Amino acid sequence: MPYDRKVPKPGRVTVRFGKPLSFDRHYETARDRFVLRSVTDEIMYEIMLMSGQEYMDDYASRFKNHKATPATSAEPAEATSAPVSGPPATTP
């Protein structure tokens, strides 16, 4: 829906329900971020199967930003978080 539109146009809506998903195996580690990501991936995979769309295993904002900036080399540069040695830089 366009951002300037207040009310969506009336139309036919289709709702599909997939098979029930069980996440009993994750009850012991429910707060682990890797488990949460695994559950999210499983849900998104089932939605992909039902919708016929391709699943991108990446966050949409990161994907959009990557597509918006033209690549300057064949391989993207990776950010490093190495500690910087020496005194902090000062500005005059």
Buried (B, 14 or more C-beta within 10 A) or exposed (E): EEEEEEEEEEEEEEEEEEEEEEEEEBEEEEEEEEBEEBBEEEEBEBEEEEEEEEEEEEEEEEEEEEEEEEEEEEEEEEEEEEEEEEEEEEEE
